[in-house]
């Protein structure tokens, strides 16, 4: 009996101990899943937020990239990389309205290397003069640098750019002077420019500006469209008389200036046409004349600064020839910008153009 009672007591104690331990383990099990659950809730909220932002961004890009796939194959990849070899040319014509003399200055025909990297509809491009790579920036030849931030969609295209010319050029003509067999090098002309422009494509469902000039779409059938644009640019041009060649030191003073700065606010209306003459081949042309309001500040050698506010007219011409199979592309692109300045005694017309050879690759296909 005593042995039985003692055994029952031991059995009872074990049952109580097991019950207490079981309760503690049960509490621990209840505590751990609760912490994990809270963490999962936070992660789910973050994932839902990112998913909502992504969906909103997709809807916005989808709205701007809307097109008729019978005419246009939209961009199928997330990223684009391209390299370019550019031939750039700067041209300046100075005219005296007093003596009717003219002087023309042209850049030294540099070759520029650069390229673009694009993510979706956004892109960044940078170019530098090949000659500047070896000269370590000591001497700038021709057009030296350009930076460009772009937006290429079916409906809207835009660009923010900076441009800086080099310091080496040639005086190609001056009044009736004979410049043959003479050293006509001139390093005293410098210019820099900052600009913003945007264009709206009316027939964006069937005509693709990105296919012609942005390389992130493919035109399948020939089509054209009217375009409406707005732009702003600020340009500064300086002229150092002391850098003129010796045989031109006594140049007509009414042709000279120290510095010209002007700001343009313009609206443009033009037309572009894409001709698909063979599968994956495209020949495109775009003309965009503009009219705007210009504020000019000029400092001429024989008088103080003068500020003029007048109307301005400019023209942007683009042409391209491309082969594009959606994965790889290559071709040529020509572009020229023309600006003009008019004052009572003095006039300046300057233009800069480029001929580019482009080769590129699209990668990481969209899901």
TORNUVO-714867 format. One record per residue: residue in one letter; residue number from 0; x, y, z of N, C-alpha, C in turn. Coordinates in steps of 0.001 Angstrom, whole numbers, plus 500000, padded with zeros to 6 digits. Layout:
BEGIN
["A",NUM,[X,Y,Z],[X,Y,Z],[X,Y,Z]]
...
END
This chain:
BEGIN
["X",0,[500816,498789,500000],[500000,500000,500000],[500846,501255,500000]]
["X",1,[501803,501237,500877],[502661,502419,500923],[503385,502616,499607]]
["X",2,[503799,501467,498998],[504514,501547,497719],[503610,502078,496623]]
["X",3,[502350,501611,496654],[501366,502054,495644],[501064,503528,495782]]
["X",4,[500889,503948,497028],[500594,505369,497269],[501759,506243,496822]]
["X",5,[502972,505753,497099],[504158,506520,496694],[504254,506601,495167]]
["X",6,[503949,505494,494488],[503973,505485,493014],[502924,506400,492423]]
["X",7,[501743,506436,493036],[500673,507319,492554],[501080,508779,492696]]
["X",8,[501764,509068,493806],[502229,510462,494018],[503225,510876,492964]]
["X",9,[504127,509932,492630],[505132,510241,491595],[504455,510455,490259]]
["X",10,[503473,509578,489948],[502731,509701,488670],[501996,511023,488605]]
["X",11,[501393,511428,489708],[500661,512705,489769],[501598,513881,489541]]
["X",12,[502787,513818,490202],[503756,514914,490038],[504212,515038,488583]]
["X",13,[504437,513898,487929],[504860,513922,486519],[503790,514526,485624]]
["X",14,[502539,514194,485928],[501424,514740,485126],[501350,516251,485275]]
["X",15,[501526,516722,486497],[501492,518175,486734],[502640,518863,486013]]
["X",16,[503861,518224,486111],[505044,518810,485462],[504855,518859,483951]]
["X",17,[504342,517793,483371],[504092,517760,481923],[503068,518811,481506]]
["X",18,[502074,518998,482329],[501031,519986,482015],[501612,521398,482016]]
["X",19,[502459,521685,483034],[503080,523015,483120],[503995,523253,481944]]
["X",20,[504844,522260,481605],[505759,522401,480464],[504995,522546,479163]]
["X",21,[503934,521790,479050],[503120,521888,477831],[502516,523263,477667]]
["X",22,[502091,523858,478793],[501518,525207,478761],[502560,526225,478342]]
["X",23,[503801,526059,478877],[504872,526991,478511],[505213,526879,477042]]
["X",24,[505310,525624,476533],[505600,525432,475104],[504495,525993,474241]]
["X",25,[503255,525802,474741],[502116,526335,473973],[502192,527845,473895]]
["X",26,[502579,528499,474998],[502697,529957,474990],[503786,530426,474050]]
["X",27,[504920,529674,474009],[506010,530020,473122],[505585,529894,471679]]
["X",28,[504824,528812,471383],[504348,528623,470010],[503424,529747,469588]]
["X",29,[502602,530211,470581],[501689,531317,470255],[502464,532612,470035]]
["X",30,[503589,532829,470740],[504355,534069,470662],[505132,534163,469363]]
["X",31,[505816,533137,468903],[506663,533153,467711],[505866,533429,466440]]
["X",32,[504783,532707,466177],[504005,533008,464962],[503447,534427,464961]]
["X",33,[503149,534973,466102],[502620,536331,466173],[503656,537348,465694]]
["X",34,[504926,537176,466076],[506004,538073,465640],[506238,537959,464143]]
["X",35,[506295,536718,463677],[506483,536493,462235],[505334,537084,461445]]
["X",36,[504121,536917,461984],[502944,537448,461299],[503008,538956,461159]]
["X",37,[503479,539649,462204],[503609,541110,462152],[504624,541543,461108]]
["X",38,[505734,540791,461068],[506744,541097,460061],[506199,540892,458654]]
["X",39,[505465,539819,458473],[504872,539548,457156],[503895,540637,456739]]
["X",40,[503155,541146,457710],[502215,542233,457403],[502952,543469,456896]]
["X",41,[504094,543804,457561],[504893,544957,457139],[505446,544739,455734]]
["X",42,[505982,543517,455493],[506527,543207,454168],[505448,543261,453102]]
["X",43,[504277,542739,453421],[503171,542751,452460],[502737,544174,452123]]
["X",44,[502747,545047,453134],[502391,546446,452890],[503394,547102,451946]]
["X",45,[504700,546827,452186],[505730,547391,451319],[505610,546848,449905]]
["X",46,[505394,545535,449798],[505255,544927,448477],[504047,545475,447744]]
["X",47,[502948,545663,448455],[501740,546216,447841],[501958,547658,447387]]
["X",48,[502753,548417,448192],[503043,549803,447819],[503870,549846,446542]]
["X",49,[504954,549030,446495],[505798,548996,445307],[505021,548493,444092]]
["X",50,[504136,547501,444334],[503327,546972,443237],[502371,548038,442713]]
["X",51,[501798,548821,443629],[500875,549888,443218],[501611,550966,442430]]
["X",52,[502838,551332,442896],[503637,552321,442169],[503996,551794,440791]]
["X",53,[504403,550522,440727],[504745,549916,439442],[503566,549867,438497]]
["X",54,[502393,549516,439029],[501184,549465,438189],[500821,550856,437678]]
["X",55,[500966,551865,438558],[500656,553240,438152],[501617,553701,437059]]
["X",56,[502912,553392,437243],[503926,553767,436253],[503647,553066,434925]]
["X",57,[503250,551789,434988],[502949,551035,433760],[501754,551645,433027]]
["X",58,[500752,552092,433801],[499583,552715,433177],[499962,554028,432504]]
["X",59,[500836,554814,433168],[501259,556099,432598],[502057,555878,431327]]
["X",60,[503056,554962,431392],[503863,554680,430190],[503015,554059,429100]]
["X",61,[502049,553216,429515],[501146,552626,428524],[500328,553681,427807]]
["X",62,[499898,554702,428550],[499121,555798,427949],[499961,556556,426922]]
["X",63,[501224,556846,427263],[502083,557605,426361],[502656,556752,425236]]
["X",64,[502668,555414,425406],[503238,554538,424384],[502167,553879,423515]]
["X",65,[500934,554311,423654],[499835,553722,422892],[500078,553846,421383]]
["X",66,[499921,552729,420653],[500154,552755,419213],[499389,551638,418524]]
["X",67,[499281,551748,417218],[498663,550722,416380],[499772,549754,415962]]
["X",68,[499698,548526,416452],[500778,547565,416199],[500824,547089,414749]]
["X",69,[499825,547440,413965],[499913,547161,412522],[500918,548106,411851]]
["X",70,[501147,549268,412473],[502069,550267,411926],[503381,550347,412712]]
["X",71,[503307,550059,414003],[504471,550263,414876],[504651,549067,415810]]
["X",72,[505886,548599,415925],[506245,547640,416970],[506902,548424,418097]]
["X",73,[506271,548495,419272],[506857,549283,420378],[508100,548607,420941]]
["X",74,[508768,549319,421836],[509974,548778,422461],[509644,547492,423212]]
["X",75,[510407,546425,422945],[510165,545119,423557],[511143,544814,424686]]
["X",76,[512129,545708,424901],[513171,545454,425879],[513236,546582,426907]]
["X",77,[513816,546278,428054],[513881,547261,429134],[515040,548242,428970]]
["X",78,[516161,547787,428392],[517345,548631,428302],[517877,548691,426874]]
["X",79,[518480,549834,426554],[519107,550042,425253],[520478,550671,425455]]
["X",80,[521460,550152,424754],[522794,550750,424755],[523238,550990,423325]]
["X",81,[523818,552139,423064],[524272,552438,421702],[525538,553280,421750]]
["X",82,[526375,553093,420746],[527585,553899,420589],[527480,554660,419276]]
["X",83,[528116,555837,419231],[527996,556701,418071],[529349,557311,417709]]
["X",84,[529566,557423,416426],[530680,558207,415899],[530063,559383,415159]]
["X",85,[530366,560598,415596],[529707,561798,415078],[530684,562713,414359]]
["X",86,[530212,563262,413280],[530944,564332,412601],[530154,565607,412854]]
["X",87,[530714,566536,413620],[530019,567758,413991],[530619,568953,413267]]
["X",88,[529752,569915,412987],[530210,571102,412257],[529522,572341,412818]]
["X",89,[530331,573341,413185],[529818,574643,413640],[530090,575681,412560]]
["X",90,[529119,576554,412355],[529251,577580,411313],[528767,578910,411876]]
["X",91,[529557,579981,411662],[529203,581320,412124],[529403,582300,410969]]
["X",92,[528409,583116,410704],[528518,584164,409694],[528229,585511,410349]]
["X",93,[529227,586397,410341],[529090,587728,410918],[528906,588733,409783]]
["X",94,[527923,589599,409902],[527613,590564,408836],[527510,591970,409415]]
["X",95,[528170,592903,408755],[528052,594311,409139],[526958,594950,408289]]
["X",96,[525951,595504,408933],[524890,596199,408208],[525298,597619,407822]]
["X",97,[526508,598041,408241],[527025,599364,407903],[527857,599303,406630]]
["X",98,[528789,598334,406568],[529696,598233,405417],[529347,597086,404477]]
["X",99,[528403,596235,404895],[528013,595035,404128],[529133,594002,404016]]
["X",100,[530165,594134,404812],[531212,593119,404851],[530736,591883,405620]]
["X",101,[531321,590739,405250],[530967,589485,405920],[532217,588701,406275]]
["X",102,[532128,587969,407368],[533189,587057,407755],[532546,585742,408186]]
["X",103,[533069,584622,407704],[532557,583312,408098],[533636,582534,408834]]
["X",104,[533208,581853,409876],[534107,581046,410711],[533498,579653,410836]]
["X",105,[534314,578631,410652],[533839,577258,410726],[534734,576443,411646]]
["X",106,[534135,575449,412294],[534908,574585,413195],[535853,573709,412387]]
["X",107,[536778,573067,413091],[537824,572287,412439],[537423,570842,412179]]
["X",108,[536157,570607,411947],[535621,569301,411543],[536070,568166,412459]]
["X",109,[535727,568234,413725],[536169,567170,414628],[535304,565914,414500]]
["X",110,[535835,564795,414921],[535062,563559,415047],[534786,563339,416529]]
["X",111,[533530,563132,416850],[533100,563000,418235],[532679,561560,418500]]
["X",112,[533095,561017,419641],[532643,559698,420069],[531734,559854,421279]]
["X",113,[530723,558995,421346],[529808,559053,422478],[528785,557951,422385]]
["X",114,[527709,558113,423115],[526664,557105,423076],[525549,557401,424041]]
["X",115,[524566,556512,424054],[523390,556629,424903],[523200,555336,425692]]
["X",116,[522640,555476,426881],[522118,554351,427634],[520674,554712,427998]]
["X",117,[519762,553810,427715],[518340,554100,427920],[517691,553028,428782]]
["X",118,[516816,553465,429669],[515965,552569,430444],[514525,552910,430106]]
["X",119,[513883,552003,429397],[512521,552276,428971],[512473,553498,428064]]
["X",120,[511744,554519,428503],[511574,555730,427697],[512577,556825,428060]]
["X",121,[513430,556579,429075],[514385,557583,429535],[515785,557266,429022]]
["X",122,[516524,558313,428637],[517865,558090,428120],[518833,559191,428512]]
["X",123,[520129,558834,428524],[521194,559807,428776],[522302,559577,427759]]
["X",124,[522772,560683,427148],[523850,560586,426180],[524968,561558,426499]]
["X",125,[526191,561167,426171],[527356,562019,426398],[528318,561862,425227]]
["X",126,[528899,562996,424781],[529813,562987,423641],[531026,563840,423974]]
["X",127,[532173,563433,423427],[533399,564189,423651],[534272,564121,422405]]
["X",128,[535002,565195,422163],[535912,565281,421026],[537048,564263,421185]]
["X",129,[537294,563486,420146],[538370,562494,420184],[539715,563170,420420]]
["X",130,[539933,564325,419815],[541199,565032,419975],[541437,565474,421415]]
["X",131,[540345,565701,422159],[540482,566142,423543],[540985,565035,424460]]
["X",132,[540827,563776,424040],[541242,562667,424891],[542753,562686,425093]]
["X",133,[543496,562984,424018],[544956,563008,424110],[545492,564339,424610]]
["X",134,[544741,565426,424389],[545244,566749,424776],[544973,567070,426245]]
["X",135,[544240,566184,426929],[543959,566354,428353],[543294,567689,428658]]
["X",136,[542485,568149,427709],[541732,569367,427931],[542515,570638,427773]]
["X",137,[543795,570551,427424],[544606,571768,427268],[544142,572550,426053]]
["X",138,[543815,571860,424976],[543351,572533,423768],[542071,571878,423308]]
["X",139,[541066,572660,423001],[539793,572142,422538],[539694,572354,421043]]
["X",140,[539419,571314,420327],[539317,571423,418872],[537882,571188,418441]]
["X",141,[537296,572155,417763],[535931,571983,417287],[534954,571883,418436]]
["X",142,[533875,571180,418201],[532856,571006,419231],[533318,569967,420232]]
["X",143,[533393,570321,421492],[534064,569432,422440],[533128,568533,423230]]
["X",144,[532033,569046,423773],[531209,568209,424637],[529732,568523,424488]]
["X",145,[528932,567473,424694],[527481,567619,424711],[526903,566571,425655]]
["X",146,[525938,566975,426466],[525190,566069,427335],[523714,566168,426984]]
["X",147,[523015,565048,427058],[521625,565037,426651],[520814,564081,427519]]
["X",148,[519687,564570,428032],[518721,563748,428764],[517439,563719,427928]]
["X",149,[516954,562517,427615],[515845,562408,426675],[514663,561638,427253]]
["X",150,[513497,561939,426709],[512265,561192,426951],[511679,560852,425588]]
["X",151,[511552,559559,425289],[511033,559123,423992],[509795,558258,424185]]
["X",152,[508627,558831,423954],[507376,558074,423989],[506658,558266,422663]]
["X",153,[505566,557531,422478],[504815,557632,421226],[504172,559010,421076]]
["X",154,[503629,559552,422165],[502911,560825,422109],[503806,562039,422312]]
["X",155,[504766,561912,423212],[505565,563054,423624],[507045,562698,423625]]
["X",156,[507858,563561,423014],[509316,563406,423064],[509893,564708,423614]]
["X",157,[510942,564586,424414],[511528,565774,425047],[513021,565562,425244]]
["X",158,[513743,566688,425358],[515182,566631,425555],[515648,567833,426369]]
["X",159,[516572,567582,427283],[517312,568626,427985],[518778,568433,427616]]
["X",160,[519430,569489,427128],[520789,569305,426644],[521683,570476,427024]]
["X",161,[522965,570188,427107],[523996,571209,427251],[525020,570984,426153]]
["X",162,[525589,572078,425674],[526483,572017,424521],[527601,573029,424727]]
["X",163,[528833,572606,424476],[529968,573512,424597],[530896,573307,423419]]
["X",164,[531187,574378,422707],[532060,574265,421544],[533511,574268,421977]]
["X",165,[534376,573915,421050],[535807,573982,421302],[536337,575364,420982]]
["X",166,[537646,575485,420896],[538271,576782,420696],[539087,576857,419417]]
["X",167,[539016,575844,418583],[539802,575848,417353],[538883,575892,416147]]
["X",168,[539096,576869,415269],[538253,577046,414093],[539082,577664,412971]]
["X",169,[538456,577814,411818],[539088,578417,410657],[538243,579575,410152]]
["X",170,[538900,580706,409821],[538209,581802,409146],[538234,581470,407660]]
["X",171,[537058,581180,407102],[536993,580693,405722],[536737,581796,404704]]
["X",172,[536230,582931,405145],[536060,584058,404215],[535981,585358,404999]]
["X",173,[536462,586439,404353],[536349,587764,404952],[536330,588796,403831]]
["X",174,[535151,589418,403670],[534963,590452,402636],[535573,589971,401311]]
["X",175,[536446,590799,400720],[537082,590433,399443],[538517,589954,399618]]
["X",176,[538894,589636,400844],[540279,589222,401092],[540557,587831,400515]]
["X",177,[541762,587658,400043],[542220,586372,399543],[542890,585621,400706]]
["X",178,[542261,584551,401158],[542759,583821,402322],[543495,582537,401947]]
["X",179,[543716,582310,400684],[544383,581086,400248],[545850,581090,400672]]
["X",180,[546319,579893,401013],[547726,579676,401387],[548162,580518,402583]]
["X",181,[547212,580793,403476],[547517,581548,404691],[547010,580780,405910]]
["X",182,[547643,581070,407028],[547205,580443,408272],[545994,581197,408814]]
["X",183,[544820,580612,408643],[543585,581272,409042],[542978,580663,410308]]
["X",184,[543810,579990,411075],[543322,579389,412320],[542891,580475,413303]]
["X",185,[541809,580171,414034],[541286,581153,414979],[540773,580399,416206]]
["X",186,[541307,580747,417355],[540930,580063,418596],[540181,580986,419553]]
["X",187,[539675,582104,419042],[539046,583089,419925],[537536,583056,419951]]
["X",188,[536916,582040,419336],[535455,581964,419312],[534997,580801,420187]]
["X",189,[534182,581116,421172],[533680,580091,422088],[532165,580234,422204]]
["X",190,[531504,579108,422337],[530051,579154,422533],[529616,578020,423448]]
["X",191,[528553,578275,424163],[527939,577244,424991],[526434,577462,424988]]
["X",192,[525709,576367,425178],[524256,576439,425041],[523585,575482,426023]]
["X",193,[522462,575912,426553],[521586,575067,427360],[520202,575139,426754]]
["X",194,[519558,574000,426577],[518251,574027,425939],[517311,572942,426439]]
["X",195,[516028,573219,426290],[514961,572266,426603],[513949,572326,425456]]
["X",196,[513569,571174,424938],[512529,571173,423917],[511633,569960,424081]]
["X",197,[510403,570097,423628],[509425,569015,423705],[508525,569077,422476]]
["X",198,[508112,567921,421993],[507246,567838,420819],[506105,566863,421084]]
["X",199,[504912,567259,420663],[503742,566385,420745],[503431,565850,419353]]
["X",200,[503254,564530,419240],[502989,563870,417960],[501492,563641,417834]]
["X",201,[500867,564231,416833],[499418,564108,416682],[499003,562700,416234]]
["X",202,[499640,562179,415207],[499277,560856,414693],[500185,559787,415310]]
["X",203,[500238,559783,416638],[501197,558930,417340],[500879,557440,417248]]
["X",204,[499644,557091,416921],[499287,555673,416846],[499865,554998,415603]]
["X",205,[500123,555796,414546],[500610,555204,413300],[501980,555738,412870]]
["X",206,[502371,556873,413406],[503686,557444,413104],[504534,557411,414367]]
["X",207,[505771,556916,414259],[506633,556781,415433],[507873,557660,415316]]
["X",208,[507920,558711,416119],[509139,559518,416227],[510284,558702,416840]]
["X",209,[510014,557914,417911],[511100,557095,418474],[511691,556110,417473]]
["X",210,[510893,555608,416530],[511432,554688,415522],[512413,555400,414601]]
["X",211,[512149,556675,414323],[512992,557434,413397],[514227,558010,414057]]
["X",212,[514092,558479,415311],[515199,559217,415935],[515539,558759,417351]]
["X",213,[514682,557921,417948],[514944,557447,419307],[515378,556006,419376]]
["X",214,[515195,555248,418295],[515627,553859,418178],[515029,552935,419238]]
["X",215,[513872,553268,419815],[513263,552345,420765],[511895,551865,420287]]
["X",216,[511693,551850,418958],[510490,551298,418337],[510827,551013,416877]]
["X",217,[509942,550289,416190],[510157,549953,414783],[508912,550320,413985]]
["X",218,[509081,551140,412952],[507983,551502,412057],[507789,550370,411056]]
["X",219,[506552,549860,410936],[506263,548732,410054],[505635,549161,408728]]
["X",220,[504902,550266,408733],[504281,550788,407514],[504560,552285,407434]]
["X",221,[504691,552804,406230],[504995,554226,406034],[503858,555102,406554]]
["X",222,[504226,556185,407225],[503227,557110,407755],[503901,558399,408185]]
["X",223,[503125,559486,408223],[503618,560781,408660],[502714,561392,409711]]
["X",224,[503166,562513,410272],[502356,563177,411292],[502772,564628,411435]]
["X",225,[501803,565472,411790],[502081,566843,412196],[502560,566832,413642]]
["X",226,[503386,567819,413987],[503966,567894,415327],[503888,569327,415848]]
["X",227,[503680,569435,417138],[503643,570736,417803],[504715,570734,418892]]
["X",228,[505555,571762,418905],[506647,571770,419865],[506794,573090,420599]]
["X",229,[507448,573029,421737],[507833,574221,422491],[509304,574062,422857]]
["X",230,[510018,575177,423006],[511437,575079,423316],[511928,576323,424051]]
["X",231,[513017,576121,424785],[513728,577214,425444],[515218,576951,425262]]
["X",232,[515972,577995,424940],[517423,577844,424833],[518110,579126,425286]]
["X",233,[519266,578939,425878],[520112,580054,426283],[521483,579821,425683]]
["X",234,[521934,580738,424845],[523220,580576,424173],[524118,581769,424446]]
["X",235,[525402,581465,424642],[526403,582493,424894],[527553,582296,423915]]
["X",236,[527929,583372,423198],[529015,583318,422220],[529980,584465,422514]]
["X",237,[531256,584155,422656],[532261,585194,422906],[533278,585215,421767]]
["X",238,[533834,586410,421530],[534773,586620,420418],[535985,587377,420947]]
["X",239,[537169,586755,420799],[538406,587371,421277],[539171,587936,420076]]
["X",240,[539144,589255,419932],[539779,589910,418789],[541289,589666,418755]]
["X",241,[541923,589560,419912],[543381,589405,419964],[543854,588076,419379]]
["X",242,[542924,587101,419207],[543304,585793,418673],[543232,585740,417148]]
["X",243,[542874,586852,416504],[542801,586877,415044],[544194,586707,414425]]
["X",244,[544273,586080,413244],[545566,585976,412543],[546134,587367,412248]]
["X",245,[547448,587472,412099],[548114,588766,411895],[547589,589507,410671]]
["X",246,[547306,588777,409581],[546865,589447,408364],[545411,589921,408444]]
["X",247,[544725,589641,409570],[543348,590109,409751],[543200,590977,410999]]
["X",248,[544308,591478,411513],[544246,592294,412721],[543475,593589,412501]]
["X",249,[543508,594122,411289],[542800,595370,410981],[541426,595111,410371]]
["X",250,[540773,594079,410871],[539452,593689,410374],[538429,594808,410633]]
["X",251,[537415,594855,409808],[536327,595828,409928],[535748,595766,411356]]
["X",252,[535858,596842,412141],[535397,596805,413535],[533892,596600,413672]]
["X",253,[533128,596956,412621],[531675,596768,412718],[531286,595288,412612]]
["X",254,[532257,594418,412325],[531991,592978,412271],[532214,592295,413613]]
["X",255,[532800,593028,414550],[533263,592386,415771],[532329,592634,416957]]
["X",256,[532405,591717,417896],[531668,591833,419152],[532495,591154,420236]]
["X",257,[532197,591483,421470],[532887,590829,422584],[532091,589609,423062]]
["X",258,[530801,589824,423220],[529974,588726,423752],[528518,588919,423333]]
["X",259,[527887,587824,423012],[526457,587827,422710],[525795,586753,423566]]
["X",260,[524747,587118,424242],[523936,586151,424974],[522489,586353,424580]]
["X",261,[521833,585245,424257],[520408,585398,423977],[519620,584188,424465]]
["X",262,[518380,584509,424851],[517437,583499,425306],[516275,583444,424331]]
["X",263,[515908,582237,423956],[514795,582037,423029],[513672,581269,423702]]
["X",264,[512450,581771,423526],[511244,581055,423916],[510444,580876,422633]]
["X",265,[510255,579640,422212],[509684,579444,420878],[508607,578367,420872]]
["X",266,[507735,578484,419905],[506742,577463,419614],[506949,577037,418162]]
["X",267,[506833,575765,417916],[507123,575251,416579],[505996,574342,416108]]
["X",268,[505870,574259,414794],[504856,573394,414188],[505443,572853,412892]]
["X",269,[505500,571541,412777],[506132,570953,411601],[505572,569590,411272]]
["X",270,[506289,568899,410399],[505805,567613,409892],[506954,566623,409797]]
["X",271,[506652,565367,410085],[507634,564301,409948],[507046,563137,409174]]
["X",272,[507889,562466,408409],[507408,561324,407614],[508403,560175,407705]]
["X",273,[507885,558970,407957],[508686,557744,407997],[508340,556870,406793]]
["X",274,[509343,556585,405962],[509139,555747,404774],[509788,554387,405019]]
["X",275,[508945,553344,405094],[509427,551978,405246],[509493,551371,403848]]
["X",276,[510689,551352,403256],[510828,550878,401882],[511166,549391,401810]]
["X",277,[511511,548785,402975],[511787,547363,403051],[511672,546953,404516]]
["X",278,[511375,545676,404765],[511213,545220,406139],[512422,545587,406985]]
["X",279,[512153,546246,408135],[513158,546667,409118],[514017,547854,408659]]
["X",280,[513773,548384,407446],[514523,549542,406946],[513632,550781,406963]]
["X",281,[514212,551914,407372],[513437,553144,407505],[514244,554347,407035]]
["X",282,[513599,555212,406251],[514144,556509,405879],[513176,557566,406393]]
["X",283,[513671,558484,407226],[512795,559456,407887],[513301,560869,407691]]
["X",284,[512353,561819,407669],[512695,563240,407588],[511722,564021,408462]]
["X",285,[512236,565061,409105],[511421,565906,409970],[511855,567353,409804]]
["X",286,[510892,568237,409580],[511133,569680,409489],[510300,570370,410553]]
["X",287,[510953,571196,411366],[510255,571846,412467],[510640,573324,412537]]
["X",288,[509998,574177,411726],[510249,575619,411837],[509591,576171,413092]]
["X",289,[510186,577229,413633],[509652,577792,414871],[509644,579310,414804]]
["X",290,[508775,579894,415598],[508724,581336,415774],[508662,581602,417271]]
["X",291,[509388,582615,417717],[509435,582816,419152],[509819,584221,419552]]
["X",292,[510101,584352,420827],[510457,585635,421438],[511889,585533,421927]]
["X",293,[512722,586484,421552],[514141,586441,421887],[514566,587680,422669]]
["X",294,[515313,587443,423735],[515924,588515,424512],[517425,588412,424299]]
["X",295,[518031,589458,423720],[519456,589422,423369],[520222,590497,424127]]
["X",296,[521406,590122,424550],[522315,591055,425217],[523643,590994,424476]]
["X",297,[524015,592101,423811],[525222,592112,422997],[526173,593199,423468]]
["X",298,[527451,592856,423466],[528503,593818,423780],[529427,593912,422565]]
["X",299,[529396,595067,421886],[530206,595287,420692],[531407,596145,421078]]
["X",300,[532500,596031,420333],[533750,596712,420689],[533613,598235,420683]]
["X",301,[532765,598766,419802],[532706,600230,419698],[531540,600841,420474]]
["X",302,[530871,600054,421309],[529801,600622,422124],[529502,599699,423300]]
["X",303,[528721,600214,424228],[528405,599436,425422],[527310,598410,425121]]
["X",304,[526941,597719,426174],[525931,596676,426015],[524598,597246,425562]]
["X",305,[523877,596429,424781],[522513,596780,424407],[521647,595539,424522]]
["X",306,[520444,595735,424985],[519504,594629,425161],[518371,594800,424160]]
["X",307,[518142,593752,423374],[517085,593786,422368],[516059,592706,422650]]
["X",308,[514809,593040,422409],[513723,592073,422543],[512965,592052,421219]]
["X",309,[513015,590915,420550],[512369,590850,419247],[511921,589427,418939]]
["X",310,[511303,589276,417769],[510846,587972,417323],[512027,587177,416768]]
["X",311,[511944,585857,416860],[512989,585002,416313],[512380,583903,415454]]
["X",312,[513111,583491,414456],[512689,582370,413611],[513863,581402,413475]]
["X",313,[513609,580147,413721],[514634,579122,413636],[514075,577895,412920]]
["X",314,[514971,576977,412608],[514573,575768,411903],[515416,574592,412396]]
["X",315,[514735,573488,412732],[515403,572238,413092],[515079,571212,412015]]
["X",316,[516117,570682,411404],[515963,569682,410347],[516602,568376,410802]]
["X",317,[515872,567277,410648],[516398,565961,410996],[516126,564974,409870]]
["X",318,[517096,564084,409643],[516930,562981,408702],[517599,561741,409297]]
["X",319,[517061,560564,408969],[517680,559335,409464],[517459,558195,408481]]
["X",320,[518389,557254,408524],[518297,556021,407740],[518708,554891,408674]]
["X",321,[517761,553963,408976],[518029,552939,409974],[517565,551554,409547]]
["X",322,[518281,550550,410067],[517833,549160,410055],[517642,548748,411504]]
["X",323,[516483,548156,411821],[516152,547805,413202],[515286,546546,413202]]
["X",324,[515773,545475,413854],[514984,544241,413943],[514437,544024,415347]]
["X",325,[514327,545086,416131],[513864,545161,417525],[514951,544749,418524]]
["X",326,[515869,543886,418137],[516954,543470,419026],[518219,544308,418805]]
["X",327,[518603,544458,417536],[519781,545233,417158],[519380,546323,416166]]
["X",328,[520154,547383,416095],[519871,548441,415132],[521155,549155,414755]]
["X",329,[521144,549746,413570],[522272,550540,413105],[521787,551491,412028]]
["X",330,[522521,552591,411820],[522117,553540,410795],[522786,554885,410954]]
["X",331,[522258,555852,410202],[522801,557204,410184],[521719,558200,410575]]
["X",332,[522143,559272,411226],[521212,560319,411626],[521856,561677,411382]]
["X",333,[521122,562550,410708],[521595,563903,410416],[520682,564906,411101]]
["X",334,[521297,565917,411726],[520515,566942,412431],[521218,568277,412325]]
["X",335,[520462,569334,412099],[521050,570674,412023],[520124,571681,412712]]
["X",336,[520722,572574,413492],[520008,573658,414178],[520546,574981,413643]]
["X",337,[519649,575904,413382],[520037,577206,412856],[519479,578314,413745]]
["X",338,[520351,579241,414146],[519959,580382,414971],[520446,581669,414311]]
["X",339,[519739,582741,414539],[520144,584012,413937],[519934,585149,414926]]
["X",340,[520818,586149,414837],[520741,587344,415674],[520811,588569,414758]]
["X",341,[519931,589512,414979],[519896,590725,414163],[519891,591953,415058]]
["X",342,[520761,592916,414719],[520847,594184,415427],[521000,595268,414369]]
["X",343,[520821,596518,414727],[520807,597590,413737],[522079,597624,412894]]
["X",344,[523246,597456,413505],[524512,597546,412777],[525199,596196,412559]]
["X",345,[524647,595144,413177],[525381,593890,413208],[524408,592712,413132]]
["X",346,[524839,591622,412485],[524028,590409,412404],[524929,589187,412545]]
["X",347,[524396,588168,413188],[525137,586922,413371],[524199,585750,413120]]
["X",348,[524632,584848,412254],[523914,583602,412025],[524841,582458,412397]]
["X",349,[524382,581592,413267],[525210,580434,413615],[524361,579163,413558]]
["X",350,[524985,578121,413096],[524319,576825,413005],[525295,575744,413415]]
["X",351,[524767,574674,413936],[525598,573513,414222],[524839,572261,413810]]
["X",352,[525561,571384,413143],[524950,570172,412637],[525799,568964,412950]]
["X",353,[525185,567795,412852],[525916,566564,413130],[525439,565455,412203]]
["X",354,[526375,564624,411818],[526087,563395,411075],[526587,562249,411938]]
["X",355,[525677,561363,412352],[526020,560308,413295],[525904,558930,412651]]
["X",356,[526866,558071,412971],[526739,556646,412678],[526462,555950,414007]]
["X",357,[525378,555193,414058],[524890,554612,415309],[524837,553092,415192]]
["X",358,[525237,552420,416249],[525044,550978,416357],[524635,550679,417789]]
["X",359,[523590,549854,417950],[523078,549647,419297],[522445,548293,419492]]
["X",360,[522131,548017,420759],[521583,546722,421158],[520554,546926,422259]]
["X",361,[519405,546257,422133],[518397,546219,423190],[518574,544936,423998]]
["X",362,[518400,545005,425316],[518589,543809,426125],[517642,543791,427323]]
["X",363,[517462,542612,427912],[516529,542288,428981],[515096,542546,428498]]
["X",364,[514515,541501,427935],[513192,541622,427350],[512127,541872,428419]]
["X",365,[511140,542674,428074],[510055,542977,428999],[509201,541721,429204]]
["X",366,[508654,541597,430424],[507793,540444,430720],[506407,540652,430138]]
END
